[in-house]
């Protein structure tokens, strides 16, 4: 049913995000079905008390999208996402931010509709942030940093097939500054420019913030008599000398006790002053020491396996699979399981000689430097495998290391593997029929796995001596 524009009334719940959201891109977990904007009257999803209204706004502020968004939040209302600049019926509304092109703010008798691609006054580093990025950041204000980054990446993948555009990834400091201003906790923010023709209160607050930052040149007088007084005040501020102790100068949050380091230094210096009782050892000739190349231990790449009993590749069959290209179920092999294996493989883009790989299924004996040598992680899609890893979060883990999931042909990989992104390579092997005959596709799967490992090592600058040594002289 199409309604006249003058009769449209927007009534919406609180914008405060809650943990009831089932998806970071859909702010309503169970959206109501309504026939028109007048019948859309859901119960508020927030129990927060209604905040005090903002100070009297000027006409310029009432037309500003960022101010209207702030007014919506402080009034415990919620905006409505639409796919048209002039919404009139319920069919013009959308729930997914990926399909929305406009957003409507409904504050008492004021109804404003803005494009989500419109730049706002929030401009950290002098780069204005669009309205879509600000709305998305606010709806994910309670999300963890890694979850927020993952949600931004997921939305950017959906936008090209939906409304188009992209969402900017805001840093933690930028989000905190934005949230404080939107929620009404602060009246001014360093990254939010004042509205042209804004209220006198906001202008005075902006001048005070500029003076506090030391930007005394940015404030000017507005009247004849007041201009002289402001100029004198600015001259006084310009002549001030900022005071501080050693803690504030060094930007320390608390005093640090270095007495234990002084004791170590005293013991070290006193031992150097004592004469040595050992006879002096003649030094080797300088020429021979210069010609001798320094020795360096070769760091072997490491492949991590899943310790899960449901894994198709375990320590008993992984070596034969990666070396011979034939899959044999782990419970049918005669080899004795071990927690440490070695194998060789030639990777032409890394080294002309064969590389020796280490295969383990546990990180119990891992030292921190060992993680620089990990070149692949086999997984079954179970996140408990990564609890003792350097990055327990699977999305963050496979952003640093190549992942491999091996499953049966004809079966789909778990949803968790697909949600972890392109960092995990899913491959399928034919089901075991009781014999190794006819398993020619296993070789193809093995070559795909080695191709992914070689690509990751090449990006990591691997050479025969170890990681991160591409272009360096051998032995250095």
N, C-alpha and C positions, 0 to 999 in steps of 0.2 A: 504493500500500500504506500503510495507516494504522498508525502505530507508537504504542506506549504512551508516555505522557509521560515516564515515568521512564527510558526507554531512548534518548531523543533526545540525540544528541551533535553539537554544532556544531563543525565544523572548517573554518576559512576562511583565505584568504590574507591577505597584508599589506594594511593600509588605505592604505599610502603611495601617493598618486596618481602615475602615470607618464605619459609622453608617448605611451603606446600607446593611450590612449583615443581612440576614433573619434568620440565624441559627449560633450559635457560633462555630459549627464544620465545616461549609462550607464557605470558604473564598470568594467564588464567588456566588452572588445571582442569576445571570442568565448566567451560563457558556456557552460560544460559542461552537458550534459543528464544529469540524475540522477533517480533514482526516489525517494529519501528523503534525509533530512538525514545519515544515517549513511554513505551512499555518496558524499556530496559532499565530496571531498577533493582539490581542485585544487592544482597546484604553486604555491608562493608567487611573486608577481609582483614582489617587491622583494628586492634584494640588500643592503639595509641591515642592519647587525649588530643583533642583538636588544639592546634597552636594558635597563639594570638595573631590576628591579622597584621599584615605588613603596613608600614606607614603609607600615607596617602601618595598614590603614584601619579605621575604626570602622564600626559597623552602619549609621549614618546615611549615611556616604560610600558604602557598598556598595549602598545603595538609590538613590543619586543618579544620574540619567542622564548628567550631564556628567562625573562621575568615572568611570563605566563606559566612556564613550567614550574618555576619556584613557587608561584602563587597556588598552583594546583597541588603541590606537595604539602605546603603549609596549611591548606584548607582541607586536607584529607580527601581530596578527589582523585580521580584517575583519568588520564587522557584516553582517547579512543583512536586506534589505528585505522586508517581508511586507505582506499585505493583510488580516491578521487579528490580533487581540491574542493569540491562542493558536495559533501555527503547529504543525502536526503532520506535514504531508506536503509534498512538493516543490511541489504545486500552490498552496500558500499563499505561496510566495515570488514576488517580482517583481524585475525588473532596472531598470525605469524609476522614478525618484524621483517622477515625476508620477502614477504609479498606486499608490504605496505609502502605507499609512496608519500602519504601525508599523515599528520597527527593533529587531532582536535583537542583543544584545552577548553574546559567548561567551568568557569568560575562565576557563580551567581548568575547574573544576567549577561555576562560576557562570554561569547563563543568565538574562539579564534581557531583558524585552520592554517597550518604551515606545512611547507614541503620538508620532508626529512633530510633532504640534501642541503638545506639552507645553512650557511655558515652562521655561527653565533659569536657573541662577545667573549666567549671563553677561548682565549688564544695563548696557550703556553708557548714560549719561545717564538712569539709573534706569528704563530700559525693557527688561524681560526679552526675550531673543531665543529663539525657539522652536527645538526640536531639529532640525527640517528645515532651517532656514536655516544652522545651525552645521554640519550634516553636508554640505550642499551647498558651503559655503565651504571646508571642508577638502578635499573632492574636487577643488576647483578652486584649490588653494593655489599651484600653479605657473603659473596662467594670468595673462596680462597684464590690466591694469585694464580696458581696453576689451572684451577677450574675456570677462572675468568679468561685466561689466555686461550684455553682450549675452546671455550664458547665463542670467542671472537673468531678463531680460525674456522670453526664450523659454520658460523653465520656468513663469513666471507665466501665460503664454498657454496652456500645456498643462494646468495644474492644474485650472481650472474644469471641464474635460471628463473629468478623471481623479479623483484623490483629493480635490480641492477644496483651498481655502486659498490661501496665497501664501507666497513666499520674500522675506525682507527683504534689502535691498541693504546690505551692510556696507561701511564706508569702509576705506581702506587701513590707517589706524592701528588701527582695531578688529580687522581681520583679523590684523595682525602680533601684536597683544597676545594674541589668541585662539590663534594657531598656536604661539606660544612656550609657552603654558601646556599646550596639548594634547600637544605633543611632549615635554614633560617638561623643557624647558630652564629654565623658571622654576617656582617652587613657589607663588608668589602673583601675582595680577594685580589691578590697581586696579578693573577692571570686573567681576570675578568675586567674588560674595559668598561668605563662608565657609559651610560646611555646619553646620546646627544640631547640636551634639553632636559636632563634628569632633575630629580628633586634636589632642593638645597641641602637636605640632610645627607643624601648620598654623595653630593659634591664635597661637602665638608669632610665626610668620612674618608673620601678618596684622597683629599689633600692631607689629612692626618696620616693616612697610610703611606703616602709618598714621602712625607717628612720623616716618618719613622724609618723608612728604607734608606734615607739619606739623599733622596731625589728632590732637593730643595729647588731646583731650577724648574720643576714641572708645575709649581703652584704660582698663581698670579692673583692680584687683587681684582675685585669686580666693581668697585666704586671709586669715586674720586678720593674721599677722605680715607676710605678703607685701604686704598692701594698703597698710600704712604705707610700706614701702619703695618700692612703685610710685608712690604719691602723691608721695613726695619726688623720685623720678626724673622724674616728669612735671613737677614744679615746676622742676627744673633745665633740662629741655628747653624749657619755656615761657620761661625767662629767657635762652636762647641768642640770640645775635645772628648772623644769617647774614652771612657775608662774601663779597665778590666784587669783581672788577675791572670796568673799563668794558666789557670784552668779554662777560663773563657777564651783566652787567646789561642790555646791549643785545641779548642773545641771539644774538651773532654766533659763528659756528663758527671764524672765523679773523680776524686783524686786517686791516683795510682801509686802504689807503694813499690818502689824499685830497689828496696833494701836488699832483697835476696840476690839481685843481679850485681849489686855492688860487692857483696861478699864473694861471689864467684870471680869477679874481676880482680879483687884483691888477692885471692889465692892464686890466680893465674899469673899475675904480675910478680908476686913474691917468688914463685917457682922459677921464673925466668931469670931473676937476679942471682940465684944460687949457682955457684960454679959446678960444672959437670964433672963427675968422678970417672966417667968412661973415657978411654983414650980417643982422641980424634980420629975419625975415619977419613982417609983420603978420598976426595971427591973424584968422580969419573971425569975424564977429559971433556971439555965443553963441546968439541967437535963431534965426538961420538954420541953425546947426549942429544945434540940437535938433530943428528941424522936418524936416531932411533924413533920410530913411530910409536906414539902412545897406544897401549893396548886397550881394547874396549870389549866388554862382554856382550855377546849377541843376545838381544831380547827377543824371545820367541813369541809369536802371536798366540792368543788363547781363545778357544771356543768353549762357551758354556752350554751345557745340556740341562734339560729339565730333570729334576729328581723324581718327578711324578711317576707312579707305577702305571698310569694310563698312557704314557708317552710311547709312540711307535719307535723312537730312536733313543736307545739307552747306551750305557757304556759297553754292553755286551755285543751290540751290533752296529754302532756308529762308525767304527773304523772301517769295517768291510764295506759299509754303504758308501762312505765318502771316497774310499780308495778304489774299490772295484766296481762301483756303480750298480750294485745288486742289493735289493732289500730282502732281508731275512728277519722274521719276527724275533724279538729279543729272547723269548722263552724257548726258542727252538735251536739256539746256537749252543755249541759245546764249549765255547770259551768261558773262562772264569771271569766274572765281573770284577773290575778294578775301578778305583776312584781317580786314576791318573793314567792317561794314554798319550802316546806321541805318534804322529804320522807326518809324511812329507807330501808336498804338492808343489808343482811348478806353476807360478803365476808370472807370465812373461812381462806384464806391465810393471811388476814390482822388482823382479830380479831375474837374471838369466840362469841362476842356480836354484835348485829346489829349496823350498822353505820348510822348516820343521814347525809343526803346529802342536800345541798342547791342548788336550781335551779333558775337561773336568766337569762334574755335575754338582759341585758344592763350592761355596765361597768361604768355608770355615777357615781355611788356611790362607785366605787372601790378605795381602798387604795393600795399602792405598796405591802404591805405584803400579800394582798389577792391573788396575782398571784402565791404564793407558794402553795396555797390550791386548785388551779384549776386542775381537774383530767380529764376533757373531754370538747371538744368544738364541738357542732353540727353546721354544715355549709350547705349552699345551693350551694356553689361554686362561690359565689359573693365576690370579694375581698374587697368591700367597708365595709363589716362587720368588718374588722380588723383595721380600721383607728385609733380607740381609744384604741386598745389593746397594750400590752407591746411590742409585735413584730408585726408591721404592715405588714411585708413581710410574705406571707403565707408559703413559704418554710421554713423560719427560725422559724415561729410560731409552725408549726407541727413537727419540730425537737425537740421541748421542751414539747409539750402537745399533747396527743392523739386526733385525729380528727375523726368525724363520719359524713358521708353523707348518708341520707335516701332518697331513690327515689322509684318510682313505678316499680314493676316487669315487665320485658319486655322492659323497656326503659334504654338506656345507660346513664351513668353519664356524666356530662359536661367534656369537655376537660381540663378545669382548674383543676378539682379535680384529674384527672389522672396525670397532670403535677406537682402537689404538692407532688407526691411521696408516699411512703408507710406509711407515717405518718397519712394518712386519710384512715379510714375503710369505704368502700362503701357497703351498705346493701340495700336490696329491700324488699318492702312489697307488698302484693297482693292489687290490686285496690279495692276500696270500692264498694260493690254491694248493699248497702242499709241496710245490716244487719250484726251483729257480728257473725252469725253462719258460721261455716266452716273456721274460721280464725285461724286454728291451727298452721300455719307457723309463725304467729306473735311471738309466744313464742320462737321459734327457733332464730328469728332475735334479740329479746331482750337478750337472753342468750349470743349471739355473742358480742353484745355491752357491756354487763357487764363483759364478759371475757376480752375484750380489756381494760376496765377501771381498772379491778383488776390487770391485768398484769402491767400497767403503775404505779399504786400505789405501787405494790410490788417492782418495780425497784426504786421507789422514797423513799423507806424505811418508808412507812406509817405504823403507829400503830393506835390504837383507840384514842390516845391523839393528833395525828397530823402528819405532814410529817417529814421525816428525823429523826425518833426516833427509828428505828429498833435496837434492842439489848440494848436499854437504859432502866433503871428502870422506872416504871410508876411514873408519877408525877414529873419527872425531866426534 
